[in-house]
Amino acid sequence: MKKFYAIVAAALMSVCAFASKDVVPSDAVLAEYYTQGNVCVCIFVPADMACNDIVLTGSFNGWKTTNDDCIPFEAIEGYDGWYVASYEPEAEPDAAKGLQAKPIMKDGDGKIGWNYQVGTATVIRGGVTVVDGYSGEIDLINYGTDAPNVYTVDSWKNNPCTAVYHNYVISVINSSCNAYAVPFIIGDFNNWEGFQQMQLDLDKSVELGKKYFYYSFKAAEGSEYYIVSGLLAEDGITIADQPAWKDEAYPQEWIVDVETEEGSWVRIAGEGNNGNFKLGEIANVEFNWNDAEKYRWGRCAPQEDYVYTIVGIKLPTENAPEAVEIIGTFDDWAGTAMELLNTGYMFAEIEARPSDYFKIRSAGSWDQELELYDAENDKWVQIQDGQFKFKDYWTDDTWKGVDCKAIEFDWSDPQVCRWTVASGVENVVLTVKAQKVMVDGVLYIVRDNKLFNVQGTQLR
């Protein structure tokens, strides 16, 4: 009987041993999981670090991070915590870097991102080499295909199993120097795949007298990002192909004093790895680039000269406001009044740059804007959703004996253009003096000391 218990105990100990990183699958066991001639990668991941699927990416797939391009790890039967994946090697390994590959843990949404790549690892056997990575992780170099590469994942760059997510808003107050530059943001939130243009907040810009940009996204605490700036180019808003901190030929890059002991100035950088900003518990982060003590430009880019401009626009008369203004970047979205000529055109004299944007609205309010008919899609589209750029519409002209640029739109056809009005008051001609009031749960319009219902009938 003692012998029987000893056999059972030994069996239990053996089972338990297989659930440990100390009992490593042999080459014979791994041979059942991959094709000879492929590179085999075998890893151990502790239970508290293995909450989601794990995939393999590397030089074999161009370091792509999509489900279609990455290779999934498969759990090894009988060896809890051990996983295996294999890939077909390149024809010739890189002389310096061999055949690179590294595991990544997916996030809770099943997405693959560099934020959750392997952070530290310990080699057990095979041709794998561990070297320092780019920003808070390691690089794994797998050389041979004659034997599996076996190692333990001791940490992820960030652990998705304990990640805390927030809805972040990063904002920038632009400066007077290079005021026409537009900030772009990139980071873990979009897997470092392409710069995202930050959005202009018109109301906030008017309030501050400076352009105010923002970008909203969801990300985990500890994620990283950085910001660059681009200028308005002839083909739209662009950024330089080579970042300015690498090449002084690009003057539009912001640099910030990160308060090093040497007091040196570096590119916009934070406390994270490689000088990136790191997201924390604070969900709203604002950069005031107008603060000259913290921020400076390498150089101010040449500003476009103002051009003397006249604007003549014939507008639809139905539901038209009493007063109309042209508004845009040329007047910092303050609004410039337009005069009604006897020709039926609304007229204004302004100074603008080619890259300036403009829109037309009721004076002092966004309640009434314009809609254009999209014949191709058979629907009305608010101009509020887009803006006009001066250089796309103006032509050379002479006004009052002086050379200028002119813009002329004939939007008087109600089948082409119309004024927007608040829902439920389409038959009421709103003016800047009109007000909507609610009496006993019923909506009315007060204008010129007179009360109207929503159909436009005067009540008293």
HUNOR-V572199 format. One record per backbone hydrogen bond with DSSP energy under -0.5 kcal/mol. NH is the residue of the N-H (numbers start at 1). CO is the residue of the C=O. Records with the same first field share a line. If there is no record, write none. Layout:
NH->CO ; CO
This chain:
5->1
6->2
7->3
8->4
9->5
10->6
11->7
12->8
13->9
14->10
15->11
16->12
17->13
18->14
19->16
20->17
23->20
24->22
30->26
31->27
32->29
33->30
37->145
38->35
39->87
40->38
41->85
42->149
43->83
44->151
45->81
46->153
49->46
50->47
55->104
56->71
57->102
59->100
60->100
61->58
62->59
63->58
64->61
70->66
71->56
72->70
73->54
74->84
76->82
77->75
79->76
82->79
83->43
84->74
85->41
87->39
94->98
98->94
99->142
100->98
101->140
102->57
104->55
105->116
106->53
107->111
110->107
113->111
116->113
117->114
118->103
119->155
120->155
122->152
124->150
125->150
129->141
131->129 ; 139
133->137
138->118
139->131
141->129 ; 139
142->99 ; 140
143->127 ; 141
149->40
150->125 ; 148
151->42
152->122
153->44
154->120 ; 152
155->120
157->117
160->158
162->159
163->160
166->219
168->166 ; 217
169->283
170->215
171->285
172->213
173->287
174->172 ; 211
179->176
181->178
182->230
184->228
185->196
186->226
188->224
190->187
191->188
192->187
193->190
194->192
196->185
198->183
199->214
201->212
202->200
205->201
206->202
207->203
208->204
209->205
210->205
213->172 ; 211
214->199
215->170
217->168
219->166
221->164
222->279
223->220
225->277
226->186
228->184
230->182
233->231 ; 236
236->233
238->231 ; 236
243->241
246->243
247->243
250->247
251->249
253->250
255->296
256->266
257->294
258->256 ; 264
263->260
266->256
268->254
270->275
272->276
275->272
276->273
277->225
279->223
283->281
285->169 ; 283
287->171
288->286
289->173 ; 287
291->288
292->290
294->291
295->291
296->255
298->253
299->251
301->299
307->352
309->350
310->405
311->348
312->407
313->346
314->409
315->313 ; 344
320->317
325->361
326->336
327->359
329->357
330->357
331->328
332->329
333->328
334->331
336->326
338->324
339->347
341->339 ; 345
344->341
346->313
347->339
348->311
350->309
352->307
356->353
358->388
359->327
361->325
362->368
363->323
365->362
369->367
371->418
372->381
373->416
374->372 ; 379
375->373
378->374
379->374
381->372
383->370
385->382
386->383
388->358
390->356
391->354
392->389
393->390
394->390
395->406
397->404
399->402
402->399
404->397
405->308
406->395
407->310
409->312
411->314 ; 409
414->412
416->413
417->413
418->371
419->318
420->369
425->422
427->454
428->425
430->428
434->431
435->446
437->444
439->437 ; 442
442->439
444->437
445->452
446->435
447->445 ; 450
450->447
452->445
453->457
454->443
456->453
459->451
460->451
